[in-house]
Amino acid sequence: MSNLAEINWALIAPLLIVELILMVIALIDLIRIDETNGPKWVWAIVCIFISILGPVLYFIFGRRQ
């Protein structure tokens, strides 16, 4: 329990917020878009489980232009 008290939340909280915002925006875009490069369910899993990098990968490689 003492390890939680030692965490510097001032540094970690903004990263968690950015991660959450990226994931929500990517998932909303994934729902609204008609076609993606690959199955939508795979991109949803990538966005949810690969933290900050997942949504970035979706926006770079998953969207069809």
N, CA, C and O atoms as CSV, one atom per row, in Angstrom:
chain,resi,resn,atom,element,x,y,z
A,1,MET,N,N,0.817,-1.198,0.000
A,1,MET,CA,C,0.000,0.000,0.000
A,1,MET,C,C,0.860,1.261,0.000
A,1,MET,O,O,0.438,2.297,-0.513
A,2,SER,N,N,2.036,1.184,0.559
A,2,SER,CA,C,2.895,2.363,0.606
A,2,SER,C,C,3.399,2.754,-0.784
A,2,SER,O,O,3.775,3.906,-0.998
A,3,ASN,N,N,3.413,1.817,-1.726
A,3,ASN,CA,C,3.852,2.138,-3.083
A,3,ASN,C,C,2.900,3.109,-3.767
A,3,ASN,O,O,3.340,3.943,-4.559
A,4,LEU,N,N,1.594,3.018,-3.476
A,4,LEU,CA,C,0.630,3.950,-4.053
A,4,LEU,C,C,0.862,5.370,-3.563
A,4,LEU,O,O,0.656,6.323,-4.314
A,5,ALA,N,N,1.279,5.522,-2.339
A,5,ALA,CA,C,1.526,6.852,-1.795
A,5,ALA,C,C,2.774,7.477,-2.400
A,5,ALA,O,O,2.902,8.701,-2.425
A,6,GLU,N,N,3.689,6.660,-2.885
A,6,GLU,CA,C,4.937,7.170,-3.447
A,6,GLU,C,C,4.819,7.562,-4.917
A,6,GLU,O,O,5.732,8.184,-5.459
A,7,ILE,N,N,3.718,7.213,-5.572
A,7,ILE,CA,C,3.542,7.530,-6.989
A,7,ILE,C,C,3.305,9.030,-7.135
A,7,ILE,O,O,2.524,9.618,-6.387
A,8,ASN,N,N,3.978,9.640,-8.095
A,8,ASN,CA,C,3.804,11.065,-8.377
A,8,ASN,C,C,2.619,11.224,-9.336
A,8,ASN,O,O,2.785,11.176,-10.555
A,9,TRP,N,N,1.426,11.415,-8.770
A,9,TRP,CA,C,0.203,11.490,-9.574
A,9,TRP,C,C,0.166,12.730,-10.455
A,9,TRP,O,O,-0.562,12.748,-11.447
A,10,ALA,N,N,0.922,13.754,-10.127
A,10,ALA,CA,C,0.948,14.964,-10.955
A,10,ALA,C,C,1.544,14.670,-12.337
A,10,ALA,O,O,1.225,15.359,-13.306
A,11,LEU,N,N,2.400,13.662,-12.431
A,11,LEU,CA,C,2.977,13.283,-13.720
A,11,LEU,C,C,2.133,12.230,-14.439
A,11,LEU,O,O,2.047,12.238,-15.667
A,12,ILE,N,N,1.519,11.338,-13.691
A,12,ILE,CA,C,0.808,10.213,-14.297
A,12,ILE,C,C,-0.612,10.588,-14.721
A,12,ILE,O,O,-1.088,10.100,-15.746
A,13,ALA,N,N,-1.293,11.436,-13.963
A,13,ALA,CA,C,-2.681,11.793,-14.263
A,13,ALA,C,C,-2.862,12.392,-15.665
A,13,ALA,O,O,-3.786,11.982,-16.367
A,14,PRO,N,N,-2.025,13.341,-16.104
A,14,PRO,CA,C,-2.201,13.862,-17.467
A,14,PRO,C,C,-2.026,12.788,-18.544
A,14,PRO,O,O,-2.729,12.808,-19.555
A,15,LEU,N,N,-1.101,11.857,-18.339
A,15,LEU,CA,C,-0.925,10.778,-19.307
A,15,LEU,C,C,-2.160,9.885,-19.375
A,15,LEU,O,O,-2.573,9.469,-20.458
A,16,LEU,N,N,-2.743,9.593,-18.227
A,16,LEU,CA,C,-3.950,8.776,-18.206
A,16,LEU,C,C,-5.119,9.490,-18.882
A,16,LEU,O,O,-5.919,8.863,-19.577
A,17,ILE,N,N,-5.213,10.791,-18.677
A,17,ILE,CA,C,-6.283,11.567,-19.308
A,17,ILE,C,C,-6.106,11.607,-20.821
A,17,ILE,O,O,-7.073,11.429,-21.561
A,18,VAL,N,N,-4.882,11.837,-21.288
A,18,VAL,CA,C,-4.606,11.838,-22.731
A,18,VAL,C,C,-4.915,10.469,-23.332
A,18,VAL,O,O,-5.502,10.379,-24.411
A,19,GLU,N,N,-4.524,9.413,-22.641
A,19,GLU,CA,C,-4.804,8.060,-23.116
A,19,GLU,C,C,-6.306,7.823,-23.232
A,19,GLU,O,O,-6.768,7.266,-24.228
A,20,LEU,N,N,-7.063,8.234,-22.238
A,20,LEU,CA,C,-8.507,8.043,-22.251
A,20,LEU,C,C,-9.158,8.834,-23.379
A,20,LEU,O,O,-10.037,8.320,-24.072
A,21,ILE,N,N,-8.731,10.082,-23.567
A,21,ILE,CA,C,-9.294,10.921,-24.624
A,21,ILE,C,C,-8.997,10.332,-25.998
A,21,ILE,O,O,-9.886,10.268,-26.846
A,22,LEU,N,N,-7.755,9.901,-26.228
A,22,LEU,CA,C,-7.401,9.281,-27.506
A,22,LEU,C,C,-8.235,8.034,-27.775
A,22,LEU,O,O,-8.708,7.832,-28.893
A,23,MET,N,N,-8.418,7.199,-26.757
A,23,MET,CA,C,-9.166,5.967,-26.929
A,23,MET,C,C,-10.632,6.262,-27.252
A,23,MET,O,O,-11.206,5.631,-28.139
A,24,VAL,N,N,-11.233,7.202,-26.551
A,24,VAL,CA,C,-12.637,7.540,-26.795
A,24,VAL,C,C,-12.822,8.115,-28.190
A,24,VAL,O,O,-13.762,7.739,-28.890
A,25,ILE,N,N,-11.943,9.021,-28.608
A,25,ILE,CA,C,-12.053,9.614,-29.947
A,25,ILE,C,C,-11.872,8.552,-31.026
A,25,ILE,O,O,-12.600,8.547,-32.019
A,26,ALA,N,N,-10.907,7.651,-30.838
A,26,ALA,CA,C,-10.679,6.592,-31.819
A,26,ALA,C,C,-11.880,5.657,-31.904
A,26,ALA,O,O,-12.279,5.268,-33.002
A,27,LEU,N,N,-12.460,5.293,-30.770
A,27,LEU,CA,C,-13.614,4.391,-30.785
A,27,LEU,C,C,-14.846,5.055,-31.396
A,27,LEU,O,O,-15.603,4.401,-32.113
A,28,ILE,N,N,-15.057,6.335,-31.124
A,28,ILE,CA,C,-16.175,7.052,-31.747
A,28,ILE,C,C,-15.971,7.126,-33.250
A,28,ILE,O,O,-16.914,6.907,-34.011
A,29,ASP,N,N,-14.760,7.429,-33.691
A,29,ASP,CA,C,-14.462,7.479,-35.118
A,29,ASP,C,C,-14.648,6.108,-35.754
A,29,ASP,O,O,-15.163,6.000,-36.867
A,30,LEU,N,N,-14.237,5.075,-35.058
A,30,LEU,CA,C,-14.363,3.710,-35.565
A,30,LEU,C,C,-15.826,3.333,-35.746
A,30,LEU,O,O,-16.173,2.644,-36.706
A,31,ILE,N,N,-16.681,3.772,-34.843
A,31,ILE,CA,C,-18.115,3.479,-34.959
A,31,ILE,C,C,-18.727,4.236,-36.129
A,31,ILE,O,O,-19.563,3.692,-36.850
A,32,ARG,N,N,-18.323,5.473,-36.323
A,32,ARG,CA,C,-18.929,6.320,-37.358
A,32,ARG,C,C,-18.435,6.023,-38.770
A,32,ARG,O,O,-19.190,6.196,-39.727
A,33,ILE,N,N,-17.210,5.589,-38.923
A,33,ILE,CA,C,-16.614,5.395,-40.246
A,33,ILE,C,C,-17.198,4.130,-40.896
A,33,ILE,O,O,-17.491,3.149,-40.211
A,34,ASP,N,N,-17.362,4.169,-42.224
A,34,ASP,CA,C,-17.949,3.035,-42.935
A,34,ASP,C,C,-16.945,1.912,-43.180
A,34,ASP,O,O,-17.244,0.744,-42.936
A,35,GLU,N,N,-15.760,2.266,-43.660
A,35,GLU,CA,C,-14.774,1.245,-44.008
A,35,GLU,C,C,-13.436,1.547,-43.339
A,35,GLU,O,O,-13.027,2.701,-43.206
A,36,THR,N,N,-12.764,0.463,-42.920
A,36,THR,CA,C,-11.432,0.586,-42.337
A,36,THR,C,C,-10.492,-0.373,-43.049
A,36,THR,O,O,-10.931,-1.255,-43.787
A,37,ASN,N,N,-9.217,-0.198,-42.826
A,37,ASN,CA,C,-8.224,-1.150,-43.328
A,37,ASN,C,C,-8.167,-2.307,-42.357
A,37,ASN,O,O,-7.412,-2.266,-41.385
A,38,GLY,N,N,-8.949,-3.330,-42.603
A,38,GLY,CA,C,-9.047,-4.475,-41.697
A,38,GLY,C,C,-10.377,-4.453,-40.969
A,38,GLY,O,O,-11.137,-3.491,-41.074
A,39,PRO,N,N,-10.654,-5.517,-40.232
A,39,PRO,CA,C,-11.933,-5.602,-39.506
A,39,PRO,C,C,-12.032,-4.568,-38.385
A,39,PRO,O,O,-11.052,-4.279,-37.699
A,40,LYS,N,N,-13.215,-4.027,-38.216
A,40,LYS,CA,C,-13.420,-3.016,-37.174
A,40,LYS,C,C,-13.179,-3.583,-35.780
A,40,LYS,O,O,-12.647,-2.889,-34.914
A,41,TRP,N,N,-13.565,-4.837,-35.556
A,41,TRP,CA,C,-13.415,-5.410,-34.209
A,41,TRP,C,C,-11.947,-5.525,-33.821
A,41,TRP,O,O,-11.604,-5.397,-32.646
A,42,VAL,N,N,-11.079,-5.765,-34.798
A,42,VAL,CA,C,-9.643,-5.841,-34.501
A,42,VAL,C,C,-9.130,-4.459,-34.096
A,42,VAL,O,O,-8.358,-4.336,-33.145
A,43,TRP,N,N,-9.552,-3.428,-34.810
A,43,TRP,CA,C,-9.118,-2.072,-34.460
A,43,TRP,C,C,-9.662,-1.649,-33.108
A,43,TRP,O,O,-8.990,-0.927,-32.371
A,44,ALA,N,N,-10.878,-2.088,-32.767
A,44,ALA,CA,C,-11.427,-1.772,-31.449
A,44,ALA,C,C,-10.570,-2.401,-30.349
A,44,ALA,O,O,-10.284,-1.756,-29.340
A,45,ILE,N,N,-10.163,-3.657,-30.540
A,45,ILE,CA,C,-9.311,-4.331,-29.556
A,45,ILE,C,C,-7.957,-3.633,-29.452
A,45,ILE,O,O,-7.436,-3.438,-28.353
A,46,VAL,N,N,-7.387,-3.255,-30.604
A,46,VAL,CA,C,-6.098,-2.551,-30.608
A,46,VAL,C,C,-6.222,-1.227,-29.851
A,46,VAL,O,O,-5.356,-0.892,-29.043
A,47,CYS,N,N,-7.289,-0.478,-30.107
A,47,CYS,CA,C,-7.472,0.824,-29.446
A,47,CYS,C,C,-7.650,0.671,-27.937
A,47,CYS,O,O,-7.176,1.509,-27.169
A,48,ILE,N,N,-8.320,-0.378,-27.513
A,48,ILE,CA,C,-8.602,-0.543,-26.087
A,48,ILE,C,C,-7.403,-1.098,-25.328
A,48,ILE,O,O,-7.095,-0.634,-24.230
A,49,PHE,N,N,-6.725,-2.086,-25.905
A,49,PHE,CA,C,-5.716,-2.808,-25.141
A,49,PHE,C,C,-4.276,-2.355,-25.356
A,49,PHE,O,O,-3.397,-2.746,-24.588
A,50,ILE,N,N,-4.010,-1.548,-26.370
A,50,ILE,CA,C,-2.629,-1.116,-26.595
A,50,ILE,C,C,-2.472,0.346,-26.198
A,50,ILE,O,O,-1.781,1.110,-26.872
A,51,SER,N,N,-3.101,0.721,-25.129
A,51,SER,CA,C,-2.861,1.974,-24.444
A,51,SER,C,C,-2.788,3.167,-25.394
A,51,SER,O,O,-3.662,3.312,-26.248
A,52,ILE,N,N,-1.786,4.017,-25.275
A,52,ILE,CA,C,-1.693,5.235,-26.093
A,52,ILE,C,C,-1.361,4.899,-27.541
A,52,ILE,O,O,-1.833,5.579,-28.452
A,53,LEU,N,N,-0.580,3.890,-27.765
A,53,LEU,CA,C,-0.132,3.547,-29.111
A,53,LEU,C,C,-1.263,2.995,-29.985
A,53,LEU,O,O,-1.246,3.204,-31.198
A,54,GLY,N,N,-2.231,2.305,-29.411
A,54,GLY,CA,C,-3.325,1.703,-30.175
A,54,GLY,C,C,-4.138,2.711,-30.976
A,54,GLY,O,O,-4.291,2.544,-32.187
A,55,PRO,N,N,-4.668,3.757,-30.332
A,55,PRO,CA,C,-5.406,4.761,-31.099
A,55,PRO,C,C,-4.553,5.480,-32.136
A,55,PRO,O,O,-5.045,5.814,-33.214
A,56,VAL,N,N,-3.287,5.720,-31.827
A,56,VAL,CA,C,-2.402,6.362,-32.797
A,56,VAL,C,C,-2.223,5.462,-34.014
A,56,VAL,O,O,-2.272,5.939,-35.148
A,57,LEU,N,N,-2.017,4.174,-33.793
A,57,LEU,CA,C,-1.911,3.223,-34.907
A,57,LEU,C,C,-3.188,3.193,-35.725
A,57,LEU,O,O,-3.137,3.117,-36.953
A,58,TYR,N,N,-4.334,3.251,-35.057
A,58,TYR,CA,C,-5.612,3.269,-35.784
A,58,TYR,C,C,-5.702,4.485,-36.693
A,58,TYR,O,O,-6.074,4.362,-37.860
A,59,PHE,N,N,-5.362,5.667,-36.163
A,59,PHE,CA,C,-5.466,6.876,-36.978
A,59,PHE,C,C,-4.457,6.897,-38.116
A,59,PHE,O,O,-4.726,7.499,-39.156
A,60,ILE,N,N,-3.308,6.259,-37.952
A,60,ILE,CA,C,-2.303,6.244,-39.020
A,60,ILE,C,C,-2.608,5.176,-40.059
A,60,ILE,O,O,-2.574,5.450,-41.258
A,61,PHE,N,N,-2.909,3.943,-39.604
A,61,PHE,CA,C,-3.028,2.810,-40.524
A,61,PHE,C,C,-4.454,2.295,-40.716
A,61,PHE,O,O,-4.746,1.705,-41.757
A,62,GLY,N,N,-5.330,2.493,-39.768
A,62,GLY,CA,C,-6.658,1.866,-39.811
A,62,GLY,C,C,-7.689,2.586,-40.647
A,62,GLY,O,O,-8.570,1.957,-41.232
A,63,ARG,N,N,-7.587,3.900,-40.708
A,63,ARG,CA,C,-8.586,4.661,-41.457
A,63,ARG,C,C,-8.304,4.609,-42.953
A,63,ARG,O,O,-7.156,4.683,-43.391
A,64,ARG,N,N,-9.357,4.483,-43.710
A,64,ARG,CA,C,-9.227,4.592,-45.176
A,64,ARG,C,C,-9.424,6.031,-45.558
A,64,ARG,O,O,-10.373,6.677,-45.115
A,65,GLN,N,N,-8.550,6.526,-46.364
A,65,GLN,CA,C,-8.631,7.931,-46.777
A,65,GLN,C,C,-9.442,8.087,-48.038
A,65,GLN,O,O,-9.613,9.203,-48.528
